[in-house]
């Protein structure tokens, strides 16, 4: 099961469990708040530690790929030339921005709108996101960068529609020619 489908299943199950929790009890609500904050702190600490490990390894291997074009435009993909270190740091940065965005949304939903069930659901989904994070799998769990963990990572879509950057020599050469023509 891909990450998007498993996220959907877990969130639906978590919502069913959350319905059974008495959030009107102040002690239960306080416990759920503490659990949410603790999970978010663990996730952010893990991502910061992952960034530290990436900088420590300092893998300067050149990584070339053609970014997939936006489905809304007719443009062709752009050539990206980077290093493994910079690529992994940018992916980890995207993950951290996602966590901070989720925290901001949850602060609004819980603090202003007084919704309580999403605290429980998002705590579980945060742990699932941490488990699915590819830089964490490579740099913390020590999994080899092959298969799904091969750089550049495939962007997972809903129901298995993953957009994959092109890494074949023909696509890279074509993108280099397009870039050279634009520069002239």
N, C-alpha and C positions, 0 to 999 in steps of 0.2 A: 504494500500500500504506500503510495507516495505521501509526501509531507502534507500537502494541502488536504487530501482526503482524510488522513489521520487527524489533522487539526480539527476538521469539521466533526468527526466522530467524537473526539475527546471533548470538544466544546459542548456538543449536544448532551453527552453523558454528564458533564460537569454541571450543566444547567439543570438537569433532572435532579442531581444530588443537591444542588443549591436550593431547589424548591423545598426540600425537606429540612433544611437548616432554619432554625428560629433566629432570624437576624434582629428580632425585636428585643431579645435578651441582651442587655448591655455587655455581659461577660463574653458571650459568643461573638458579638460584633467586635469587641476589643481584640479577641483572639484572632479573628479573621483579618483585622487590620494589621496586627503585628505580623501575622504570617505573610500577608501581601508585601509589606515593607521588607521583611527578611528575605523573601524570594527575590525581590527586585535588587536588593543589596548584593545578594549572592551572584545574580546574573551580571550586574555591572562589574563586580570585583573579578569575576571570571573573564569578562571581555577585556578589562584592563590588564589582567595577568597575561592573557593571550597576546595582547599588543606588546607587552614587555618581552615575552618569549620570541615573538617575531623579530623585534629589534635586536635581541640577543643573538639570534641565529644569523641575522644579516645576510640572507640569501640574495645575492646580486645577480642571479641567473636571469638573462633577458627573456621576457615573455611577450610574444607577438600574437595578436589575434584580431579578428574583425568583429566589432560589436554588431549584434543583430540590429537591423533598422527598426524604428518604431513602426508598429502596424498601421498607424494613422497617416504615415507619410510615404511618398514614393522614393525617398532618398535611399541610397544604398548604404550599407554599413560602413562605419568609420574604422580605420586602422588604429589600433592602440599598441604602443610599444612601451613597456614598463618592465619592472623587475618583479620577481616573486615577492620580495619583501614589501615593495610599495603596493602591489596588488592585494596581498593578504592584509596589510594595514588598512587599505581602503575598504575592503570587505568587512573587517572588524569594526571600522568606523560606521559603516552603514548599519550594522547590527546594534551598535550603541545608540545611534540616532533613533532607531526604531524603539528601543527600550525607553528612551527619554520621551518620545512622542506618546507612547502608551501610558507612561506615568502622568504626563500632562492631561491626557484625555481622562484617565481614571480620577485624577484630582478634581477635574470639572464634574464628571459624572457622580462621584461620591460626595465631594465637598459641597457642590452647589445644587445638584439635582437630587441628592440624597439616595441614589441607587446603591444597594449593598451587594446584591448577587454578583455583579461583575468583578468585585474584589476577589471573590473565591475563584471564579472562572479564570480570570487573568493571572492569578498566581499559578494555577495549573498550566495554563498556556505558556507562561513565561518559562517554566521548567522544560516544557516540550520544545520550545524554541531554542533553548540552550542546548538541549540534546541534539537538535537538528543542525546546529551551527557548524558549518564546514571548517572554518579556521580553528575552532575549538577542538574538533575531531582530529585535525592534523597536528596542531601544536601542543595541545594539552593531553589528549588521549593517545597520541603517538601513532595514529593510523597512517598508513602510507597514502601519498597523494596520487591515487590511481582509481580508475572507475568513476564513481560519482564525485570523488574528491579531487579529480584531476583538474588542474587550473587551465584555463579559466572555468569557473563553476557555471553549471547550467542554472539559469533562472527558472525556478519551479513555478509552474502555472497551475491553475485550477483544473482538476480532472486530468492530470498528466500532460497538459500542453506546456512543455518546457521549451523556452527559447534558448538555443545553444549558440555561443559565439563560434565563429568559424576559425579553425586553427590549421586548416590544410594549406599547403604551399600555394596552390592556385588562387585561392581567395585572398591570401596575404599579398601575393604579387599583383593581383588586379587592384586591390585597395592602394598599394604603393604607387601604381601607375596613375590612379585617379588623383591621389594626393599630389603627385609630381605635376600633373596637368593644372591643378588648381594653383600651385605655387608659381607657375610660369606666367 
